[in-house]
Amino acid sequence: MMERQYGKAPYYVAVIHGGPGAAGDLVPVARQLSKKFGVVEPRQTQRSVTGQLTEMKTQLDACDPPFVLLGHSWGAWLSLLFAKTYPELVRRVILVGCPPFTEAEAEAIMANRLSRLKTTDVQRVRALLDKENLTDEELSQFGALMERADTFERMKNAPDTVMADADIGTAVWQEARKMRVDGEWERILGAVKCPIAAVHGRQDPHPYRAVLRALEDSGVSFEMAVIDQCGHSPWKEAKKMSEFYKLLALYIPEK
């Protein structure tokens, strides 16, 4: 699965999808940003953190560094790892809906999500969580349920652009979570040299205060915007989508 390009060269804004295993989720963002910037959308197919890092480097080699990396959720962590590993290639990192950097700060995420769902949806989520391995279809179902919990007011008729891959999601998340337990993601954050901008929904079950705490403790150069009445994926919010794109326009420098 190759990268996709939107707009006109130079292609220096890279949107890094989350999941892991949720390729295509940032297609609406890529299309919107391409009205002003050249955008590249790498697609993750490898089943390890290092594999995805190397794959991302390969896909971006044909584009126009230095890059502005916009990473959502898992993609925020992957963007930080890329910026640490290839500092000469990255001009800025934009974290959208970034996960917390410690297990203690992540403990309440699922409970917060389940509290927002009706009983039948909670039962379905628990059944999926009890399964050792999910199919691609089951991962799609799980993602849809999580999006229901993660979104404050979802826009109507929002296109579903995700191509879920359960094998990628399971393998990469197991490794990524262990890295969080070991404190590795916070060390990676502290080693990033370029400026960082964080955009976070106040109602995102992933606590924005945990991300702010990590940014402050790391000593990196950063700015953070918290969008009120907004969840995990701001571009899917009916009333906050335009505010999100206005912020991105401020954070993405001209080539």
GISUL-V386968 format. One record per residue. N is the residue number from 1. RES is the residue in three letters. PSI is psi in whole degrees, -180 to 180 (999 if undefined). OMEGA is omega in whole degrees, -180 to 180 (none if undefined). D_FIRST is the distance of its C-alpha to the first C-alpha in Angstrom with 1 decimal. Layout:
[[N & RES & PSI & OMEGA & D_FIRST] [N & RES & PSI & OMEGA & D_FIRST]]
//
This chain:
[[1 & MET & 116 & -175 & 0.0] [2 & MET & 167 & 176 & 3.8] [3 & GLU & 159 & 175 & 6.9] [4 & ARG & 146 & -179 & 9.2] [5 & GLN & 145 & -178 & 12.9] [6 & TYR & 143 & -180 & 16.0] [7 & GLY & -151 & -175 & 19.6] [8 & LYS & 153 & 177 & 21.0] [9 & ALA & 152 & 6 & 21.0] [10 & PRO & 140 & 180 & 21.6] [11 & TYR & 95 & -174 & 18.2] [12 & TYR & -6 & 174 & 19.5] [13 & VAL & 117 & -178 & 19.0] [14 & ALA & 124 & 178 & 15.8] [15 & VAL & 124 & -171 & 15.3] [16 & ILE & 110 & -173 & 14.0] [17 & HIS & 163 & -178 & 13.6] [18 & GLY & -149 & -177 & 15.7] [19 & GLY & -96 & -9 & 16.0] [20 & PRO & 157 & 178 & 14.9] [21 & GLY & 22 & -180 & 12.3] [22 & ALA & 52 & -180 & 12.8] [23 & ALA & 140 & 177 & 9.6] [24 & GLY & -9 & -175 & 11.0] [25 & ASP & -28 & -177 & 14.5] [26 & LEU & 13 & 178 & 15.3] [27 & VAL & -46 & 179 & 14.6] [28 & PRO & -36 & 179 & 18.4] [29 & VAL & -43 & 178 & 19.1] [30 & ALA & -43 & -179 & 16.8] [31 & ARG & -42 & -180 & 18.6] [32 & GLN & -46 & -178 & 22.0] [33 & LEU & -27 & -177 & 21.7] [34 & SER & -10 & 175 & 20.6] [35 & LYS & -20 & -179 & 24.1] [36 & LYS & -29 & -174 & 25.4] [37 & PHE & 158 & 169 & 22.7] [38 & GLY & 123 & -171 & 19.8] [39 & VAL & 139 & 174 & 16.8] [40 & VAL & 140 & -179 & 13.3] [41 & GLU & 92 & 175 & 10.9] [42 & PRO & 147 & 177 & 8.7] [43 & ARG & 131 & -175 & 6.3] [44 & GLN & 124 & 179 & 7.7] [45 & THR & -13 & -176 & 6.9] [46 & GLN & 157 & -173 & 10.1] [47 & ARG & 31 & 173 & 13.4] [48 & SER & 158 & 179 & 15.8] [49 & VAL & -47 & 179 & 16.8] [50 & THR & -39 & 178 & 17.1] [51 & GLY & -42 & 179 & 13.8] [52 & GLN & -35 & 177 & 12.1] [53 & LEU & -48 & 180 & 14.7] [54 & THR & -41 & 179 & 13.9] [55 & GLU & -42 & 179 & 10.2] [56 & MET & -43 & 178 & 11.3] [57 & LYS & -43 & 180 & 13.9] [58 & THR & -42 & -178 & 11.9] [59 & GLN & -30 & -179 & 9.8] [60 & LEU & -12 & -178 & 13.2] [61 & ASP & -30 & -177 & 15.1] [62 & ALA & 5 & -176 & 14.9] [63 & CYS & -154 & -165 & 16.3] [64 & ASP & 83 & 178 & 19.8] [65 & PRO & 165 & -1 & 21.2] [66 & PRO & 149 & -171 & 23.0] [67 & PHE & 152 & 161 & 20.7] [68 & VAL & 116 & -179 & 21.6] [69 & LEU & 120 & 176 & 19.3] [70 & LEU & 106 & -176 & 19.5] [71 & GLY & 132 & 179 & 18.5] [72 & HIS & 130 & 174 & 19.2] [73 & SER & -121 & 176 & 20.5] [74 & TRP & -37 & 180 & 18.6] [75 & GLY & -24 & 176 & 16.7] [76 & ALA & -45 & 177 & 20.3] [77 & TRP & -44 & -179 & 20.9] [78 & LEU & -37 & 178 & 17.7] [79 & SER & -41 & 177 & 18.8] [80 & LEU & -41 & 179 & 22.2] [81 & LEU & -40 & 178 & 21.1] [82 & PHE & -43 & -179 & 19.3] [83 & ALA & -37 & 178 & 22.4] [84 & LYS & -41 & -174 & 24.6] [85 & THR & -37 & -177 & 22.8] [86 & TYR & 64 & -174 & 22.3] [87 & PRO & -29 & -179 & 25.2] [88 & GLU & -14 & -177 & 25.6] [89 & LEU & -5 & -171 & 22.2] [90 & VAL & 127 & 179 & 22.9] [91 & ARG & -37 & 180 & 25.5] [92 & ARG & 150 & 173 & 25.4] [93 & VAL & 133 & 175 & 23.6] [94 & ILE & 118 & -179 & 23.9] [95 & LEU & 123 & 179 & 23.8] [96 & VAL & 121 & -179 & 23.5] [97 & GLY & 43 & -176 & 24.7] [98 & CYS & 138 & 176 & 24.7] [99 & PRO & 155 & 174 & 25.5] [100 & PRO & 156 & -172 & 28.9] [101 & PHE & -5 & 177 & 29.2] [102 & THR & 153 & 179 & 31.7] [103 & GLU & -38 & -179 & 32.0] [104 & ALA & -40 & -179 & 35.4] [105 & GLU & -16 & -180 & 34.0] [106 & ALA & -9 & -172 & 31.2] [107 & GLU & -34 & -173 & 33.7] [108 & ALA & -3 & -173 & 34.6] [109 & ILE & -53 & -176 & 31.1] [110 & MET & -39 & 178 & 31.0] [111 & ALA & -41 & 177 & 34.7] [112 & ASN & -42 & 179 & 34.3] [113 & ARG & -49 & -176 & 31.5] [114 & LEU & -31 & 180 & 33.5] [115 & SER & -17 & -178 & 36.6] [116 & ARG & -4 & -176 & 35.0] [117 & LEU & 154 & 175 & 34.1] [118 & LYS & 165 & -170 & 36.5] [119 & THR & -44 & -178 & 37.8] [120 & THR & -35 & 178 & 35.7] [121 & ASP & -38 & 177 & 32.5] [122 & VAL & -42 & 179 & 33.7] [123 & GLN & -41 & 179 & 34.4] [124 & ARG & -42 & 178 & 31.0] [125 & VAL & -46 & -179 & 29.4] [126 & ARG & -38 & 179 & 31.7] [127 & ALA & -40 & 179 & 31.0] [128 & LEU & -39 & 179 & 27.2] [129 & LEU & -28 & -180 & 28.0] [130 & ASP & -15 & -178 & 30.3] [131 & LYS & 139 & -179 & 27.7] [132 & GLU & -41 & 179 & 26.4] [133 & ASN & 132 & 178 & 23.0] [134 & LEU & 148 & 169 & 21.4] [135 & THR & 169 & 177 & 19.5] [136 & ASP & -40 & 180 & 16.5] [137 & GLU & -42 & 179 & 19.2] [138 & GLU & -37 & 176 & 21.5] [139 & LEU & -39 & 177 & 19.1] [140 & SER & -42 & 178 & 18.8] [141 & GLN & -44 & 179 & 22.6] [142 & PHE & -44 & 179 & 23.1] [143 & GLY & -40 & 179 & 20.9] [144 & ALA & -40 & 178 & 23.0] [145 & LEU & -42 & 178 & 26.2] [146 & MET & -38 & 178 & 25.4] [147 & GLU & -37 & 177 & 24.6] [148 & ARG & -41 & 180 & 28.0] [149 & ALA & -31 & -173 & 29.6] [150 & ASP & -17 & -173 & 27.8] [151 & THR & 134 & 179 & 28.6] [152 & PHE & -52 & 177 & 32.1] [153 & GLU & 91 & -173 & 32.1] [154 & ARG & 137 & 177 & 28.9] [155 & MET & 145 & -179 & 28.7] [156 & LYS & 145 & 177 & 29.4] [157 & ASN & 32 & 176 & 26.8] [158 & ALA & 132 & -179 & 23.9] [159 & PRO & 142 & 176 & 20.7] [160 & ASP & 106 & -175 & 18.4] [161 & THR & 6 & -175 & 14.8] [162 & VAL & 137 & 171 & 13.6] [163 & MET & 90 & -172 & 11.3] [164 & ALA & 140 & 176 & 13.1] [165 & ASP & 105 & -174 & 12.3] [166 & ALA & -37 & -179 & 15.7] [167 & ASP & -43 & 177 & 15.2] [168 & ILE & -47 & -177 & 13.1] [169 & GLY & -47 & -178 & 15.7] [170 & THR & -49 & -175 & 18.6] [171 & ALA & -47 & -176 & 17.9] [172 & VAL & -40 & -178 & 17.1] [173 & TRP & -37 & 177 & 19.8] [174 & GLN & -43 & 179 & 22.4] [175 & GLU & -44 & -178 & 21.9] [176 & ALA & -39 & 179 & 21.8] [177 & ARG & -40 & 177 & 24.9] [178 & LYS & -38 & 177 & 26.8] [179 & MET & -36 & 177 & 26.1] [180 & ARG & -45 & 178 & 27.7] [181 & VAL & -39 & -178 & 30.6] [182 & ASP & -2 & 179 & 31.2] [183 & GLY & 12 & -173 & 31.3] [184 & GLU & -36 & -178 & 28.4] [185 & TRP & -35 & 178 & 26.6] [186 & GLU & -34 & 175 & 29.9] [187 & ARG & -39 & 177 & 30.5] [188 & ILE & -46 & 178 & 27.1] [189 & LEU & -46 & -177 & 28.1] [190 & GLY & -17 & -179 & 31.5] [191 & ALA & -3 & -179 & 30.0] [192 & VAL & 130 & -175 & 28.1] [193 & LYS & -25 & -176 & 30.1] [194 & CYS & 163 & 176 & 28.7] [195 & PRO & 149 & 179 & 29.9] [196 & ILE & 137 & 170 & 28.3] [197 & ALA & 136 & 179 & 28.6] [198 & ALA & 131 & 175 & 28.2] [199 & VAL & 125 & -172 & 28.1] [200 & HIS & 137 & 174 & 29.1] [201 & GLY & 135 & -180 & 30.5] [202 & ARG & -31 & -179 & 33.9] [203 & GLN & 10 & 174 & 33.4] [204 & ASP & 128 & 176 & 30.0] [205 & PRO & -25 & 172 & 30.7] [206 & HIS & 112 & -168 & 29.2] [207 & PRO & 123 & -179 & 32.4] [208 & TYR & -30 & -180 & 32.4] [209 & ARG & -31 & 178 & 35.5] [210 & ALA & -39 & 178 & 33.7] [211 & VAL & -43 & 178 & 31.2] [212 & LEU & -43 & 179 & 34.2] [213 & ARG & -46 & -179 & 36.1] [214 & ALA & -42 & 179 & 33.4] [215 & LEU & -44 & -180 & 33.0] [216 & GLU & -42 & -177 & 36.8] [217 & ASP & -26 & -173 & 37.3] [218 & SER & -23 & -177 & 34.7] [219 & GLY & 8 & 180 & 36.5] [220 & VAL & 163 & 174 & 33.5] [221 & SER & 118 & -176 & 33.9] [222 & PHE & 162 & 167 & 32.7] [223 & GLU & 152 & -175 & 33.5] [224 & MET & 138 & 175 & 32.7] [225 & ALA & 128 & 177 & 33.0] [226 & VAL & 122 & -178 & 33.5] [227 & ILE & 122 & -179 & 33.2] [228 & ASP & 151 & -179 & 35.9] [229 & GLN & 49 & -176 & 35.3] [230 & CYS & 142 & -178 & 31.5] [231 & GLY & -145 & -169 & 29.1] [232 & HIS & -30 & -176 & 25.8] [233 & SER & 88 & -171 & 23.6] [234 & PRO & -29 & -178 & 26.0] [235 & TRP & -8 & 177 & 24.1] [236 & LYS & 2 & -179 & 24.7] [237 & GLU & 126 & -174 & 28.4] [238 & ALA & -41 & -173 & 30.7] [239 & LYS & -7 & -175 & 33.3] [240 & LYS & -3 & -179 & 31.5] [241 & MET & -45 & -177 & 28.4] [242 & SER & -37 & 177 & 30.4] [243 & GLU & -40 & 178 & 31.8] [244 & PHE & -49 & -178 & 28.4] [245 & TYR & -31 & 175 & 27.2] [246 & LYS & -39 & 177 & 30.6] [247 & LEU & -44 & 180 & 30.1] [248 & LEU & -39 & 179 & 26.7] [249 & ALA & -32 & 177 & 28.5] [250 & LEU & -34 & -174 & 31.0] [251 & TYR & -19 & -179 & 28.7] [252 & ILE & 112 & -180 & 26.4] [253 & PRO & 156 & 174 & 28.5] [254 & GLU & 152 & 180 & 28.6] [255 & LYS & 999 & none & 27.1]]
//
